[in-house]
C-alpha cells in the first residue's frame, strides 16, 4: 500500500480500496510509484494484464518527452544472421562499410551498419559475406533434471529415449547435492545414491551419457558445492559471523581450504565421465552470503588497498558503502569460477553456473562459457537483458514445468525463443518421478514439452524474420536473400517510423537448409 501524492493518479487498488500504485509528476520529471513490476507478471491471475499495465505506464512517462519536439532518428541499422555465422565483410552500396560492428545476442549475430548518409526516400543495398553457413540448430532444447530425478526416470536407455521423444538436444542432470548425495560413483566421502550407484549393476551415469550420445543429446553435469566433508577436513574453513562465531554446517567457499574438496570432486567427475559440459548449482556465488572469517577479512582489506579505499569498515554491508563489499565478493566469485573453468577446459568442455535472470550475475560471463538462467517467476522475455550483456557466453533460459498448465508451457517456450534465447527448456520431473508435494507434473505436461521442442526451429525462423532488420525505425527491407555465404538486402529510408520492417519478399531458404 502507498500513500497517494497530492494530484497523483491512483492506478491500482486492492479489495479494501487501498491504493497499490500511483502515477504523479514531481518537478521537471515524472515519477512512477508502483506496488508491482513486470518481473511479477506470473503472479497475476490474468497474466496478460502485466504487459498492458507496463505499456500504459511507459506511454504516460514518455508523454512529456514527446511534447519537447520531434525525436532524433538513429543513424544505424542492424542486420541479423544466425549466431554461428562467421562474418567476413560488410558492404553498403558496394563500398566496404566503415568499421562494421558484429555482436552476439542470444541466437543472433547482429551487424551494425551506418546508414546516416541515406536520405529520406532513398534506397540502399546492404551486403554481408560470411564463411559457408554450417549446419546446426538455432535453438537448443534443454531438459533440467533436479534432485533424485536422474535415477528415478528409469534405466539409462529408457530415460535417454524419453529425452529423444520430447525432442531434447541437451540434458542437465543434477549429479551432486549440497549435502554430498551423489548420483554417480564419486569421491569416497560422498553419500552414494542407492538407485543409481549402490544397487545399479554397472555405471549408471556412464551408461546414461553413452545412451544420450547415441541419440545426439549432450549431457551437462550439475554440481553443488558441498560443506559437510569440507568442514570435516578443514574445520577452520567454516563461515564466520560478525562476532567471529563459526558455522557448524556451512563452509566458506572463498577460503582455499573450503574450495579444495569441491574442486577435487569436479576433477574426479570430469576424469571419469565424458560429459559435454559442467555447471555449478546456485550456492557458489560468494556475494550471496556474508562471512567474516580471516580469509574474507584479509581479502576485503587487500581489495580496499588495491583500490585506494581507506576505511575497510565503511565497505561492510549495512555501513553505507556496501557496493564495495559486493564488488569484492563478485571479484572473489570470478576467481573461484575461473578455477572451475580451468578444470573443465583441461577436459576440453565448457563450464558455467546457474544464476538468476537479473544482470547482477552477468559479470561471471567474463570467466564462464555459459550461465544457466533460472527464469522461474519472471516472464521469459526477462532473458533479453542477460542475452544483451553476455556476448559469447551462452545463456540457458530455464522455464518452470511442475504444476504448470501444458498450454502455458508451450506459450512460455515460444516467448523464450522470441526473447532471443539460443538455449531454452524446462525444469522437469521425468516420467517415473512423482515430484514432491505440490511440485508435480500435470497431465499432458510431457507431451506439451515434446510439441514445443519440435516446433523450436520453425518458431525461431519467425523470430529471425521479425529481427532481420532492427535499429533506425525509418528503414524497411524491400527485398533480399540470406544465402549460404552471403546476405543481400535492399533497404529504404521511408522518412518516418515504419509499421512493417519487411515490405517485400525475403528468401530465407539457406537458413532453413542449414538445419541438421
C-alpha positions, 0 to 999 in steps of 0.5 A: 500500500502507498500513500497517494501524492497530492494530484497523483493518479491512483492506478491500482487498488486492492479489495479494501480500496487501498491504493497499490500504485500511483502515477504523479509528476514531481518537478521537471520529471515524472515519477512512477510509484508502483506496488508491482513490476513486470518481473511479477507478471506470473503472479497475476491471475490474468497474466496478460494484464502485466504487459498492458499495465507496463505499456500504459505506464511507459506511454504516460512517462514518455508523454512529456518527452514527446511534447519537447519536439520531434525525436532524433532518428538513429543513424544505424541499422542492424542486420541479423544472421544466425549466431554461428555465422562467421562474418567476413565483410560488410558492404553498403552500396558496394563500398566496404562499410566503415568499421562494421560492428558484429555482436552476439545476442542470444541466437543472433549475430547482429551487424551494425551498419551506418546508414546516416548518409541515406536520405529520406526516400532513398534506397540502399543495398546492404551486403554481408559475406560470411564463411559457408553457413554450417549446419546446426540448430538455432535453438537448443532444447534443454531438459533440467533434471533436479534432485533424485530425478536422474535415477528415478526416470528409469534405466539409462536407455529408457530415460535417454529415449524419453529425452529423444521423444520430447525432442531434447538436444541437451540434458542437465542432470543434477549429479551432486547435492549440497549435502554430498548425495551423489548420483554417480560413483564419486569421491569416497566421502560422498553419500552414494545414491542407492538407485543409481550407484549402490544397487545399479549393476554397472555405471549408471551415469556412464551408461546414461551419457553413452545412451544420450550420445547415441541419440545426439543429446549432450549431457551437462553435469550439475554440481553443488558445492558441498560443506559437510566433508569440507568442514570435516577436513578443514574445520577452520574453513567454516563461515564466520559471523560478525562476532567471529562465531563459526558455522557448524554446517556451512563452509566458506567457499572463498577460503582455499581450504573450503574450495579444495574438496569441491574442486577435487570432486569436479576433477574426479567427475570430469576424469571419469565421465565424458560429459559435454559440459559442467555447471555449478548449482546456485550456492557458489556465488560468494556475494550471496552470503556474508562471512567474516572469517580471516580469509574474507577479512584479509581479502576485503582489506587487500581489495580496499588497498588495491583500490585506494579505499581507506576505511575497510569498515565503511565497505561492510554491508549495512555501513553505507558503502556496501557496493564495495563489499559486493564488488569484492565478493563478485571479484572473489566469485570470478576467481573461484569460477575461473578455477572451475573453468580451468578444470573443465577446459583441461577436459576440453568442455565448457563450464558455467553456473546457474544464476538468476535472470537479473544482470547482477550475475552477468559479470561471471560471463567474463570467466564462464562459457555459459550461465544457466538462467533460472527464469522461474517467476519472471516472464521469459522475455526477462532473458533479453537483458542477460542475452544483451550483456553476455556476448559469447557466453551462452545463456540457458533460459530455464522455464518452470514445468511442475504444476504448470498448465501444458498450454502455458508451457508451450506459450512460455517456450515460444516467448523464450525463443522470441526473447532471443534465447539460443538455449531454452527448456524446462525444469522437469520431473521425468516420467517415473518421478512423482515430484514432491508435494505440490511440485508435480507434473500435470497431465499432458505436461510431457507431451506439451514439452515434446510439441514445443521442442519440435516446433523450436526451429520453425518458431525461431525462423519467425523470430529471425524474420521479425529481427532481420532488420532492427535499429533506425525505425525509418528503414524497411527491407524491400527485398533480399536473400540470406544465402549460404555465404552471403546476405543481400538486402535492399533497404529504404529510408521511408522518412518516418517510423515504419509499421512493417520492417519487411515490405517485400519478399525475403528468401530465407531458404539457406537458413532453413537448409542449414538445419541438421 
